[in-house]
Amino acid sequence: MSMMGELNFFLGLQIKQCQEGIYISQSKYTKELLKKFGIEEGRPYILHVVCLCARFQSNPKESHMSVVKRIFRYLKGTIQYGLFYPKNEKFSLKGYSDSDYAGNIDDRKSTSGSCQFLGDCLVSWFSKKQNCVSLSTAEAEYISSAFCCTQLLWMKQTLADYNCSFESVPIFCDNISAITSQDQLADIFTKPLSSETFASIRARLGIMHIE
């Protein structure tokens, strides 16, 4: 290993450090991607739609290619957006969980979405189609919460190796049959949202414009 100065680029990620915190973005990678596919003129927050398109990558139709082009156009307009990790003393561990009941029109399987925070910092997230067909919204939410719980348990154990212990770790899930959270951040990973709701959740995830 050798000291090469302040970290500013690593594995396709651009890192900008300042007094307020750390910004992480993929603007350079996004520009190269748009150039590669000739859409120069036309990220966690697009996870849901990207995962949906990936399900048809072995045999894509024209409708799927049209959606991919819309994703590229969205990336073009948000190149300067990235994750912001602020400096603060908060170090609580919590997770958000959500699902869309029978959202897949082909096999009626639900999609699980989840994100995990350390303090105000988003550190982990996923969007994944469930392996089985849920028979109720409560069951779909339970499966999604189980995925979230598994990730949180792994994070809790890993942080324990650094002498960071947590007596309780809350999981916020969006279901009347379970616990209802009025600010359900995991919605962005499971279903289409209005532009206002999308922008609001995107900001709460710590994704903002980087100068």
Rosetta blueprint (number, residue, H / E / L):
1 M L
2 S L
3 M L
4 M L
5 G L
6 E L
7 L L
8 N L
9 F E
10 F E
11 L L
12 G L
13 L E
14 Q E
15 I E
16 K E
17 Q E
18 C L
19 Q L
20 E L
21 G E
22 I E
23 Y E
24 I E
25 S E
26 Q L
27 S H
28 K H
29 Y H
30 T H
31 K H
32 E H
33 L H
34 L H
35 K H
36 K H
37 F L
38 G L
39 I L
40 E L
41 E L
42 G L
43 R L
44 P H
45 Y H
46 I H
47 L H
48 H H
49 V H
50 V H
51 C H
52 L H
53 C H
54 A H
55 R L
56 F L
57 Q L
58 S L
59 N L
60 P L
61 K L
62 E H
63 S H
64 H H
65 M H
66 S H
67 V H
68 V H
69 K H
70 R H
71 I H
72 F H
73 R H
74 Y H
75 L H
76 K H
77 G H
78 T L
79 I L
80 Q L
81 Y E
82 G E
83 L E
84 F E
85 Y E
86 P E
87 K L
88 N L
89 E L
90 K L
91 F L
92 S L
93 L E
94 K E
95 G E
96 Y E
97 S E
98 D E
99 S E
100 D E
101 Y L
102 A L
103 G L
104 N L
105 I L
106 D L
107 D L
108 R L
109 K L
110 S L
111 T E
112 S E
113 G E
114 S E
115 C E
116 Q E
117 F E
118 L E
119 G L
120 D L
121 C E
122 L E
123 V E
124 S E
125 W E
126 F E
127 S E
128 K E
129 K E
130 Q L
131 N L
132 C L
133 V L
134 S L
135 L L
136 S L
137 T H
138 A H
139 E H
140 A H
141 E H
142 Y H
143 I H
144 S H
145 S H
146 A H
147 F H
148 C H
149 C H
150 T H
151 Q H
152 L H
153 L H
154 W H
155 M H
156 K H
157 Q H
158 T H
159 L H
160 A H
161 D L
162 Y L
163 N L
164 C L
165 S L
166 F L
167 E L
168 S L
169 V L
170 P L
171 I E
172 F E
173 C E
174 D L
175 N L
176 I L
177 S L
178 A L
179 I L
180 T L
181 S L
182 Q L
183 D L
184 Q L
185 L H
186 A H
187 D H
188 I H
189 F H
190 T L
191 K L
192 P L
193 L L
194 S L
195 S H
196 E H
197 T H
198 F H
199 A H
200 S H
201 I H
202 R H
203 A H
204 R H
205 L L
206 G L
207 I E
208 M E
209 H E
210 I L
211 E L
